[in-house]
């Protein structure tokens, strides 16, 4: 199969020729790491098998896009063998991140040729790019999923790459010391184990769960770190600690679907689904960690739900795109009111302070963000 011209075209699209990552993208066979994937079609996921349609395989794999490789607990690699071809209403739990974003995360890390780096495994494609750039002996790759680790290690070995690959919860103890840690998963807080595993002056790059915020920080002499929220954005799946994600907000969902709630009002703003506005979503997630979003559309009628594990929920529904939505809320906190406060600030100031904020992580992992007069602590 003539894959190399496709990889070279992908490299031209996502990396400048003078970049040290250009050769890696142009020569790493992404199709080796993604032989099967799940493709969304409305509310269902359909299994795609590369070898059954090589042209579609090359077209999809050498495109700058994310390919979902695990839905709930079902790996695309094993689904065909198990006779599973369609999954309804599943949640993506692993993927091959779009190549341009992998490279951007690595560039935020400012990796030197002699650095020892720790990266997250997934399909192994990002690990393969790091090996192509630095050499396998400079790369450690970890994932909580034993199947992913084993199959990625096999595929890396097939390509002649032999980095250290370990089954490991990246939020727990790490298997070594590193100059750089690059997590292509999101974390609710900075793990203390990262600060312990980084060498002095080492850097970590990650995203904060529920946000589009990329956090870069360099280790300081006191065992903490200082850095910033980059003027960039990215969305990664959150870390999980077992076979599947927990869904604590599901218990809130039944009452939120059509319940009257404890408070009703009419919003002054057009209906917003927060994931469509990354800065608003990021600010809301920092204020209310663990918030979950759902939405539906029936003709011109759109509904947005905000759910929180503490039992709080909000439902906003509008009949047209310019109509003010009717809002129902319940629980210990008024989630939609918090969203409105963030939108008030955005309208008043023209921007939100999260992007470009300075970051300070103390040795216990507590993160403080600040920009101008604004500050927020993320525990």
Beta strands, then each sheet from edge to edge (+ up, - down):
strand 1: 36-41
strand 2: 44-49
strand 3: 67-71
strand 4: 74-75
strand 5: 86-88
strand 6: 92-96
strand 7: 117-120
strand 8: 139-143
strand 9: 164-167
strand 10: 178-187
strand 11: 198-208
strand 12: 213-219
strand 13: 225-233
strand 14: 263-270
strand 15: 292-298
strand 16: 301-307
strand 17: 313-318
strand 18: 324-330
strand 19: 358-361
strand 20: 367-371
strand 21: 374-378
sheet 1: 1+ 2- 5+
sheet 2: 4+ 3- 6+
sheet 3: 9+ 8+ 7+ 10+ 11+ 12- 13+ 19- 20+ 21-
sheet 4: 14+ 18- 17+ 16- 15+
end
